[in-house]
Amino acid sequence: MSDFFEHEEILKSYDARIMRRILGYLKPYLLFFILAVAALLIATVGELLLPIIIQRAVDNQILPYRRGIVLSGLEPGQIDRMGDIDREYLVDGVLYIPASRLADFSAREKELMRENGVLLEENFLAFPTSGTGVSEAVADYPDLITAGAKVVIVTQDDLKRMDRDAVRALRKNNYEGLAGYVRTLVAVLFGVFVFTFLQVYLEAYVSQMVMKDLRSRLFEHTLGLSLRYLDRNPVGRLVSRVTNDVETINEMFTEVLTAVMKDFSTMIGVTVALFLLSPRLALVTIATLPPVFIVTVLFRVKVRDAFRAVRLAISRLNAFLSEHISGMRIVQLFVQEKRVAGEFDEKNGEVLEASLLEMRLFATFRPLMDLLSTTSTAVVIYFGAYFLLRDLVSLGVLIAFLNLIRMFYQPVMDLSEKYNILQSAMAGAERMFNLLDADDRVSEPLTPIVPQKTVGRIEFDRVNFSYKPGEPVLRDLSFTIEPGATVAIVGYTGAGKTTITSVLTRLWDIESGVIRLDGTDIRDIPTKELRRRVQSVLQDVFLFSGTILDNIRLGDEIPVERVRRAVEQVQADSFINRLPKGLETELTERAGNLSTGQRQLLSFARALAHNPDVLILDEATGNIDTETEKLIQSALVKLLADRTSIVIAHRLSTIRNADRIIVLHNGRVFEAGTHDELMTKKGMYHTLYQMQFLSEERT
């Protein structure tokens, strides 16, 4: 089995050279890509702000606890360390500071301050005296509320003893502030939604445009490649380059490139936010991460091997399917269904085993990351509670830390799981660029010559050609065909008959010698002009999906009446007129809804409609039954009239009418002459006639 997929190299996960080439296709859409990245960064900043907003809401409005310090008990150095003192919170010699400000003091200092009665144990709340109903609350609870010039102070426990109206009056500003935070939170959430939508949309737009450009570039490049290259590369491989490999680039843009930027920006943003909120707790959090990175590195190595195994198994399965579905007729004719089904089950089992191994790795990695994430969260809760009890962090900071840790672990898992996509994209891009870099094409002349009119004189002058080095097909081949003549070329299989067709139309370039058309080296004529003037009708007729009219025109603006005349001249109208829509009848893939003879008649009509100056019939009636051939005998006379014609191994009737017959042997002209002359010589042609044509003459 031709398991060509099996030998394709699977590359390293990242190649900077390939990435630069991929990003080069972003240039026409760079503005959109920059906007997508900007939207991503804004959305990421918005997501990072959410825990901070919640922390501020908790610490500033929900639980705005303060601690009381008897200012007279502080040493001068301790007062200086506190910086500017907000005097409005100095009531009866006690300074009420936010609980988080106690982090300015060491644990030993705070212990001594408590022992000396300098640091009060209770949690206090401070409310402005200007609030509506505050004076009434002070009057109602003089024993619970300490009133200052601008603020009133109440302990957490005393606040619980007050009635609802008093609490509402005191905390009015807290309610309003909390409402403001909620509005901010909603606005940020809406902004995250909007910018995430913009990022996804712009990212998808850019990736689809890049894919479109890549597909067009690949197909246009493939159209210009020589048959030498196309013969060396199976069709399935080339189709895979233009479809599957380009799709991996789309996945890289949509699922890797911007996702990696978001993940890294999120991780960096989370780390910065942690240290801004609490350096102590941030260090504790960072200390829990080494196991995460170790597991991630190990997973990446293991999943790379598993990924390669899956790719190899799927490639083998695809190659097996491609070959055996194409050869299903042979499988069924030789009753090999059971054996082939067994081989398929074996290869299908290999795909299953490789896929299950990959899934086991992911099934292990994800729970393990969840375990490490939970462990990290538990460590942060433990130390966070410890710090909270010692007034080193606030409750809001601890809540923010828990949210930020969750945000940190998600990118870690994403980055690990994006590894497969990145590796697939690198491998697909490498194969795609190998096709784009292939420069095996028929060269165009530097100084092209475009003849005004083609007379049709063809000259082969000492032409040498081989498909493989060291295995010549044409050897010093020389002959001349005069304008308007019909020349038949015959010979045993492998003599080089069809090769003459290929080199004359420059589907392949000769190695040495010269082929001239009307005295001009065909290498000096642009290939498009040459192939418009010299056209072939092959035995293996290829018709595209579409209408009969489209298949005859092949994209040229040929008038319908000219097409109809061509169809009538080759006797194809006898079956086309019976079709439901005539020339507008849609053909299925490879014209499966027509018989072999009907497809061959359409190839004659196509050639006649395009009206080439030189026509080559390469086994052109080999698939036409005797009855159909009789219908087109008169058509062939019209098809070959007034133009130079080369007929390769045609049936007896056409060969006998040829102006000249050239017999090839081992890539050389063995003998030449008319039918009668060659039969009289009793040479190779006579032998071929006896072996191949006598039975046809009798029928």
N, C-alpha and C positions, 0 to 999 in steps of 0.2 A: 504493500500500500504506500502511496506517495504521501507520507506523513510529514509534509514540509513544515507545518506549524511547530513540530516538535523541536526543530533545530533553531528556532528563533531565540536570540539572546534576551534574557531578562536583565535589565540594567540596574544600576544602583538607584537608590530612592530619589536622589537629587543630583542634578547636573546643571551647574551654573551656566554653561554654554547653551544648553538646550533652553533653559529658562529665559535667557536673554533673547533667543530667537522667537520664542513664544510671545514674550512681551513686546517684541518688535511689531507684531500684528495689532497691538493696541494703539499705535500712533494715530490712526484716523479717528479713533474714539477716545483719545486720551482725556479730553475734557469730561466726557461722561464717566470715565473710570475714576478721575479725580473727584468728581462730585459724589460717586458711589462711596469712595473711601472716606470723604469728608462726612457724608451721612452716617457711615458706619461708626466713625470716631465720635460724632455727636451723640448717636444712640448709645454708644458704650459709656460715654461720660454721664449720660442721663441715667443709665442703669446703675452706675457707681454712686450717683447722687441719692438714689432712693434710700439705701441704708443710712446715709448721713442725715437725710431729712428726718427719718424715723428717730435716729439718735437725738437730734436736736429737739424734736417734738417731745420725746420722753424726758430729756434732761431739763429743758427750758420751760415746758408747759405742764406736762403730766406729773412729773416728780421733780420739781425744781428745788431740791433740798439744799439747805445751807447749814453750815456748822458755825457754832459760836466760839469766838476766841476772845478771852479777856485781854484786851490790848495791853493793859498795864503789866501783865505777867510775861510779856515777850521781851527777849533781849534785843538790843539795838540791831545786831546783825540779822536776827530773824525778821524784824520789821523791814529792814532794807531788802531782804530776799523776797518779800511779798510784793515789792514794787509799789506802784501807786495804789493808795487805799481809797475805795469808794466811800466817802464820808457819810453818804446818806444812809448806809447800812450800819453805821456806828450808833448804837442805841444803848444808853445807860452804861457806857464804857465797854460794851461788848460789840465786837466787829463780826458781823454775819457774812461769811464768804461762801461762794459755791463749794460744794463738797469736793469737787475735782481739784480745787486749789490746794488742798492738803497734801497733794503729791509733791509740793515744793519742800515739804519737811520729810526728814528721814523717819523710819519706824521708831528709832530710839528717841528722837525728839518728840514724836507724838505721844509715846508712852510716858515720858517725863511730864509733858504738858497735861496729860490726863491725870497723872498722880498729883500734880500741883493745882489742879482745878482750873488751869488756863484754857484747856480744850474741853468744851461742854459736850456731853455724850449724846444729847438728843439731836434729832433731825429737825431743823427749823424751816419754816416757809415765810417769805417776806412778801407783803402786798402793799401797793401804794395807798396812801391815805386819801388820795383824791377820788377814789372810786366811789360810785354811787352805792349807798348803803353801808359803807365801811364804818362811818362814825356810829351808826346805829348798832352794828355788830360789836364795836368796842364798848359802847355803853351797856349792851346786854351781857357781855362776857369780859368784864374788867379784870377778873382774876386769871383769864386764859390768854389774853392778848396784851402784848407789850407794845405801847404806841411810841413811835418816834416822830421826828419832825416831818419826814416824807414817807416813811414806811411803818407798817405795823408788823410785829413779829409774833408767830404762833408756832408751837411745836406740832409735830405730826400727830402725836397722840391727842393733844388738845383739840386739834381741828376736827377729829372724829367725834368729839363730844358736842359739837355745835349743831344747831338745827340746819336744815337744808337751805333756808333763806340766807342765813348768815354765811354759810360756806359759799353759796352762789354769789353773794355780794363781794366776798373777799377774792374769789377766784375768777371774777368776771374777765379780767385781763388774760388769765390763762385760757379761758374758753375761747376768747377772741383770737388769741395767739395760736391755739390749737387749730381753729378753723382756717387760719391763714396757712399753717403748715399742710393741712389737708388739701387746700386749694393748690398749693405749690406742688404737692405730691401728684395730684390729678393732672396738673399741667405738664409735669415732667413725664408722667406715664403717657400722656397724649403725644408729647414730643417724641418720646422713644418709639411709639407706634408709627408716627408719621415718618420719622427719619429711617426707621427699619424698613418700612414699605419702600421708601425712595431707594435705599441701599439695595434691597432685593430686586426691585424693578430695574434700576440702572445696571446692576451687575448682570442680570439675566439678558438685558438688551445688549450690553457689550459682548457678553459671551456668545450670544446667538449671531451677532454681526461678525465676530471673529471666526466663528464656525463657518458661516456663509462664505467669507473670504477664503478661508482655508480650503473648503470643498471646491470652490471655483478654481482656485489656484492649482490644486492637485489634479482636477479633471482636465483643465486646460494644458497642464504640463504633461499629463499622461497621453493626451491626444497627439502631442508632438514627438513622443518617444518612438524609436525605431522598433520594427518587428523583432529584431534581435533581442532587445530588452524584454519586450512583451512575451516572447516565446519562453524566455528563461523564468518568468514570474507567472505563476498560475493566476487565473482570473480571480479566484476567491481571495487571494492575497491582496491584489490591487483594489478590489471592492472593499475589503476590510480596511485598507488605508484611508479610503475616502469617507467611510461611514464610521466604523467602530473606533478607529484611532482618533478621528476628529472628535468623536463624542467624548473621549477621555479628556480632551482639552476643555470641553464644556464643563465636565465634572470638576476639573481642576479650578476653573474660574469660579464656579458657583459654590463648590463645597470645600475647596482647599484654600485658594489664594486669599479671598477676603475673610474667610473663616479664620485662617491662621493669623491674619492681621488683627482681627477682633479678639481672638484668644490671647495673643501676646499683649495687646493693649489692655485687655481686662485684667490679666495677671499682673502687669506692671501697675495699673491703676489701683488694684486691690492692695498690692504691697505698699504703695505710697499711702493709701488711705489708712491702712493698719498702723503704720508708724506715726502718721499725723494724729490719730486718735489716741494711741497709747503705745509708746515705744517698748515698754516692758512686756505688755501682752503680745505685741507684734513679734518680739524675739522668741517668746514661748511658741507662738504659732509657727514661725519659721523653723524652729527646732524639730517640729513634727514632720517636716517635708522630706528629709533625705530618704526614708523608706519609699515614699511616693515616686521619687525620681528613679530609684533603683528598680522598682517594679516596672516602671514605664520603659526604661532602657531594655530590660530583659524581655518584656512583652514585644517590643519593636523587633528585636532580633528573632524571636520565635515566630512571630506572625509573618515576618518576611519570608522565612522558609516555607511556612504553610501556604502563603499566598502564591509562591512560585509553584508549589506542588499542585494547587488548584488550577493555576493557569496552564500548566503542562498537561494535566488530565483533561481539561476542557478542550485544549487545542487538539489533542489526540482524538477526542470524541468528535469534534467538528470535522476533522479531516476524514475520519471514518464515515461519517454521515454523508459528507459531500461526495465522496467517491462511490459509495454504495447506492445512494439515491440516484446519482447520474447513471450508474450501471445496473439499475434494477432489472432491466430487461434480461441481462445476462444471468443475474442471480436467479430469476424465476425460470428461465429456459433450462438452466442446469440444476434446478431443484436444490438450491443452496440456501433456502430461507432459514432452515433450522441452524445451520452452521453460522450464518451471518448474524442471526438473532443472538446466538450464544456469544459471539465476539463482541456484539454491541453491549450485552449485559455485563461482560467483563470490563469493558471500558467505562460503562456507566457506573459500575461499582467502584472503579478507581476515582471517578469524580465524587461519588458519595463519600468515600473514605477521606479524601483530601478535604472536602467541604466540612465534614464532621470534625476533622482535626482543627480546622480554622475556627469553627463554631465553639469547640471546647476551649480554645484559647480565649476567645471573647467571653465565653460563659464563666471562665475563671477570672479574667481581668476585671470585668465590670463589678462583680461582687467584692473582689479584693479591693478595688478602689473605693467602693462604698464602705467597706470595713475600715480602710485607712482614713477616709473622710470622717466617719463616725468617731473613730479613735481621736483624730485631731480635734473634732468638735468637743469630745468629752474632756480632753486635756485643757482646751481653752475654757470650758465651763468651770473646771476645777480651779485652775489658776485665776480665772476671772472672778469667781466667787471669793477666792482668797484675797485678791486685790480689792474687791468691792468692800469686803468687811474691814479692810484696813484703809479705806478711803483713798485708794490709789486709782481706781476707775469708777465711773458712774454706771448705773444700770443701763442707761441708753448706750453707752460705749460697748458694754458687754453684748447687748442685743445686736448692735451694728457689727460687731466682730463675728457673731454667729452667722449673720446674713452674708458677710463678705467672704467667710471661709467657704460657704456653699458656692458662691460665685467663683471662687478661686479653683475649686476642684473640677467644675464642669469643663473649663478650657483644657485642663490636664487630660481628661478622658477624651475630649474632642481631638486634641492634637495627636494622641496615640492612635485613635481610630481613623484619622485622616491619612495615616501613613500609607495604607493600602492604596487609597485613591491617588496619592502623590506618586507612588511607585508606578502604578498603572499608567498615569498621565505621562511620566517621564519615558516609559517604554514605548507608549503609543506615539509620543512626539518624536522619539528617536527614529522609529520606523517611518513615520510620516515624512520627516526631513530627509531620510535616506532616499525616499522616492523623489522628493523635490530636488535633491542634489544630483540625482541620476541625469547624466548629460549624454546618454546614449541615444542620439537622434540623428536623422538624416540632415546633413549640413546644407544650408542654403548658400547659393553662390554670392560671393562678395560683389561681383559686377554682373548682375543678372542680365540675361538676354531673353527677350520676349518676342518670338517670331510673330510677324503680322499675320501670316497665314501658314498653315501646316499642309504640306503636300503629301507627306506620309512616307518618305524614304527612310528606311531603317537600316542601320549598319552596325554590326557587331565586329569590332576590330581587336583580335587577340585578347578576348575577355577571359579573366580568371576570377573564380569566386568559390568560396567555401563557407559553409555554415559553422563548421568547427575547424580550428587551426589544424593543419596536417591532413584534412580530409576534403580535398578539392572536389567540387561538383561540376564546375565548368573549367575546361582546360584549353587555353589558347583558342577559344571559340571565335570563329570568324564566318560571317555570312552577310548577305545584303538582300533586302526586300525592296523591290521597286514600288513607287507610288501606285496605289490602286490595286496592287496584286493581292491575291489570296494565297497564303503559304501555309501548308500543313506541316506540323512538326510531330514526328512519331519516334518511338524508341521504347526499349524495355524500361521497366520500373527502375527509377534511380538514375536514368540517363541524363536528367537535368531539364526535362521539358517544362515543368511548372516553374522552375527556378528562372527560366528566361522571362516569364511573365513578371516575376517579382523584381528582377533587376531592371527590366525595361520601364517599369513604373516607379522605380526607386523606392520600393518598399524595403529593399536591401541595397546597399551600395557595393559595387564590385571592388575587388582588391587591386586589379590592374587591367590595363587595356582601356578601350573607349567604346561607348555606345553613343551613336549619333542619330539625331532625328533631323532630317533635312540638312545634314551637314553640321549641325550644332551639337556639341557634347551635351548630353542630357543633364550633366551636373552643372551646366551654366544656365539651365532653364529653371526658374522657380518651380518648386514641386507642385504648387497649386495649378500652375499653368500646364505643366507636363501631364498631370493626372486628369485635367479637363480634356486634353487632346488625345490621351491614350487611356482607354478604359477596358476593363475586363468583365467578362461574364463567366462566373465560376460554376463548377458542378455543385458545390455546397452553397446553395443560395441562402443568404441571410436577409430576412425581412423583419422590420421593427414593428412593435406594437403601434397601432394607428390605422389610418385608412389606407386603402389600396392606392388612392391618389397621392397621398403623402409619401408612400414607399416608392412610387415611380419618380416623383419630383425630387425627393431627398433634399428638400430645403431650397431648391432653385425655383425661381419664378417662371416655371414653364406653363404656357397657356393650356387650359383644359382641352381645347380642341386639338392641340398638338399631342397631348397625352392620349386622347381618344384615337387619333390616327395611328399612333404607335401600337396601341392595344389591338386595333383592328388588323394591322399589318402582320402581327405575330399570332393572329388567330386567338388571342386571349379573350376577345369579346364574347366568344361562344359560352364561356362559363361566367364571366363578370356580369353579363346582362341577366343571368339567372339569379344572381345574388339579390337579397332584399333591397339594398341601397346602392347597387352598382359600384361605381368607383369610390363612393363614400362608405362602403362596407368596412367596419372595424375588424382588424386582424388581431388574433390573440398572440400570445408570446411565441415568437419564431414562426408565426403564421400556421399554427397547429390546426386551424380550421380549414386549411387548403391542402389538397393532395400535393405530392412531390412534383408531379408534372405541371400542376397549376402554378406552383411557386417558380418553377423554371421558366414558364411562359412569361411570368411577371418580370423576371430578370431580363428577358429579351426585350420586353416593352420598355423597361427602365433604360437599357442601353440605347435603344432606338430613339427614345424621347430626348436623351441628352446629346445625341448626335455627335459622337466623338470622331476625330479624324482617323484614329487608328483603333481598331477593335480587336480584342483578344478573346477567343472562345476557348476556355480551358476546361475540357471535358464537359462542355456546356449542355450537351444533350445526353449525358451519361445516365441521368435519372429519369429520362422520358421514355415511356413505352413506345412501341412501334407505331401504334395508332396515332398517338399524339405527335410523334415525329413526322408522320405524313402530313399532319395539319400545318406544320411549320416549315416544310421544305421550301415552299414559295416565299415564306417570310424570311428565311435565311438568305435567299437570293437578294431580297430588298435590303436586308440588314447589312450584307457584305458589299453591296453595290457602291461604287464611287468612293470607296475608302480602302486604305490598306488594312488587311485582315490577317491575323495569325490564328490558325486553328490547331489546337493541341490535342492529339490522339482522339480525333473526332470519329464519328461513325463512318462507315465505308462510303456512303453516298457523298458526303461532303468532301472527304479526302480525295475521292476520284475526280471531283470537279475542281480541285485546287490547281492554281497555276503552276505551283511548284511544291514538291514534298521534300522536306529535309529530315534525314534519319540521323538521330543522335545516338552516340554510344560512348559511355564513360566521359561525358561532357564535351565531346568533340563531334564535328560533322563527319559522319561515317560515309554517307552517300547522299546525293541530291538529284532531283529530276522530276519529271512528270510521272504519273501513275504508270503509264504504259512503258516509259523508259526504264523505270526501276523494276517493273515486273520482268522486262526482257533481260535485265542484268542478272536476275535470279540471285540477288544478294540478300542483305539483312531485311530489306523491305519485303521482298518476296516471302521470306520466312515468316515475318510478322503477319503478312497478309494471309498466309496459309493458316497460321495459328489462331489469329484473332478475328479476321474479317470474313473468312470463307463461310462460316456458319451464318453470319448476318446477311451475306449476299443470297444465300439459299432461302432465308426467311423473307 
